């Protein structure tokens, strides 16, 4: 096809998206996908990178749905990687591949995919793309810190990614990730409380309420562990004023134990 790799012709896109739906609805064996209209797409544009990537995504989604708990074959992962590499201007494709690697427990490969997406976003001068890459990297590393995976490399990655994100501009999510890293590594420390209180009581303009809600939840856990009843009461008052019913419910459960 003479079409640009970044643009999928409308009629091809419609066929591919139908396959996404059918692969979920029919719950058929992955090989059965070859009987669906995928062949129509390949016959029209067999080497179109965007077509190949979408087809690989269809097949991968179906494999993940039909083989929960089973690792994807190495050959499938290689095909996915090749399809993403061929779409050399798609930051989102690298994000998708990184998430596939993460679900497969291939954490090093997931980090490499996110770093590749960050490099691409930088080359294309995509500010939001760079921020998204850094925050995804930070959240991946944070999840391992929260799970108490041994080693300092994940903590260092959290700090590296959030620091770089904050250089790009204000980011309540980056600040929250830093606070949760402190919670995971130094739950009872005063600095942990300070970082969480900053997000709860002194949020920056435009800070999503979800960030404050998460910060309240972890701050309550911190204060409960410290048995600081006065500060817990202050936090509960703030939750009431903000309409944070989940925090109030969590507080009731903690105090009834």
N, C-alpha and C positions, 0 to 999 in steps of 0.2 A: 504494500500500500504506500502511496505517496503522502499520506496524512502525517501530520506532526505526531511524534510519539506521545506528546503530552495531551493530545486531544482524541477522544474516542468518538467516532461517528455515532450519531443519534441512534440509527437502526441497530448498530452493533451493541450499543449500551443497553438498549431495551431488551435484547435477547439475553445478554449476560445477567442483567438484574432479574429476569424471569427465572434464570437458572438458580440464582441465590434463593429465591422463594421456593422453587420446587425442591431444591436439595434439602431444605428444612421440612417442607410439608410431607414429601414422599418418604423420608427416612430410609431411602434405599441404600443398597450397598454402593460404596464409592465408585466401583467400576461401572455401575449402571448409569453414572453421569455421562458416559460416552454415548448413551442412547438418547440423551436429551439434546436440545438444539445447540450444544457446544460445538458440534461438528459444523453447523451452519456458520458460526462465527469464524472458525479456523479456515473454512473454505473461502470465505470472503477476504479475510485479512490474516493469513497464517503467521506473519512475522510482526504484526503490530504489537509493540511492547505493552501498550495499555491493555490490549485484548488479552495477551498472555498473562499479565499480572492478575486481571480480574478473574480469569479462568482458574488460575492457581488459588486465588482466594476462595472461590466457590468450592473447589475440591478440598482445600484445607479446612474450611468451615465444616463441611460435611464429615470429614474424617474426625474432627474434634468432637462433633456431636454424636457420632456413631461409635466412637472408641474412647469414651470417657475413662481416664485413668491409664490409658495405653499410650506409650510414647509413639510419636510420629516416626515413620521410617526415615533413615538418614537420606535416602534418595529423594523423599518428598521435601525435606528441609533444603536440600541442595537445589531443587527446582524452584522453591520459593525464593531463595537467595538470588538465584540467577535472574528470576523475573523482576525482582526489586532492582538489581544492578542495572538492568536494561532500561528502567524508568529513571534515568539519571537526574531528572529535575523534580522528583516527587519526594518531599520531606515526609509526607503522610505515609508513604509506602514503607519507609524505614521504621517509622513508629509502629506500624502494623507488624512488621517482621520482628521487631524487638519484643512486642507483646507475645507473639507466637513462641519465641525463644523462652520468654519468662514462664509461660504456661508449661513448657517442657522441662523446666528446671535448668535450662542452659543459660545461666546468669552471666557468664563472661561474654557469651555471644550476644546476649541482650544488651549489655553495656556497650559492646562494640557497635551494634546497630544504632543505638542512640547517639553515640559519638559520631558515627557516619552521618546521621541526620543533622547533627549540630554543625558539622563541617559544611554540609550542603546548604543549610540555612544561612550560614555565614557567607558563603560564596554568592548566594543569591540576595544577600542583604535583606533577609526577612526577619524583622525584629520580633514579631510574634512567634515565628518559627523557632528562633533561637531560644526565646523564653520557654516555649513549650518543651523543647528538647531538654533543657536544663532542669526544669521542674519534674519531668518524667524520670530523668536520671536520678534526681534527688529522692523521689518517692520510691523508686525501685530499691535504692540503697537503704532508705529508711525502713522499709518493710523487713529487710534482713536484720537490721539493728534491733528492731522491735521484737523480732523472733529470736534474738540472742544468738545469732549465727557468730561463731568465734572469728576473731581476726579484726584488725583495725582498718583494713582497706575499705570496708563499707562506710564506716564512720567518716573516713577521710573523703570519700566520694560525696557523701551528703554535704560536707562542709565546702568542698570544691564547687559543687554544682549550685548550691544556694548562694554562695558568695558571688559567683559569676552572674547569677540571675539578678541579684540586687544591684550589680554594677549596671545592668541594663535599664533599671528603673525600679520604682516601688513595686513590691510583690508581697502582699500579705501571706500568700501561700508559702513562699520561701521562708518568711519569718516563722510561720507555723511549723514548718518542717524542722527548722533549727530548734524550736522550743521542744518539739517531740523527740528530737535526738537527745536533748538534755534529759528529758523525762526517761528515755530508754536506758541511758547510761548513768544518770545521776538523779534518780527520781526524787530523793529527799533534799536535794541541794537548794539553797536560797536562790541561785541563779535560775533554776528551773521555774520556781514560782514567779520570779521577776519577768521572765520571758512570756509566760502564759498570761500573767496579769496585764502585761502591755497590750496583748491582743484582745483581752476581754474588756478592760476598762478604758483603754486609750487607743482604740482602733483608728487606723488612718482613713482618710476620706476615700470612700468607694470600697472599703473593705467588705467582702461578702459576709453575710450573716452566718453562712455555714462555717467560715473560718472561726468566728467568735464562738459558735456552738461547740465546735470540736475543742477549742481552747478551754472553754468552761468545763467540759467533760473531764479533761485531763487535769485541770486545776483542782477540780473537786476530788479526784483520786489522790492527788498530791496532798491536799489539805486533810483529807480523811486519814491518810497514812501518818500524817504529823499530829493528828488529833487536835487541830486548830479550830475549835468550835466558833470562835468569833469571826474569823475570816470565812469560814463556811457559811455562816449566817449572811455575811455581806454578799457572798457569791450567790446565794439563794435569792436574796432581794434583787440582785441584778438580773437573774434569770426570770424572775416574775415580771420585772419591768420590761424585759425583752420578749416575753411570751415564749420562753424556752421550756416547753412542757417536758421534753425528754430529760433535761437536766433535773427538773423537779422530781420526776419519777425516779431517776437514778439516785437522787439524794434520799428519797423515801426508802428505797431498797437498801441503801447502805446503812442508814441509821436504824433500820428495823432488824438488822442482822445481830 
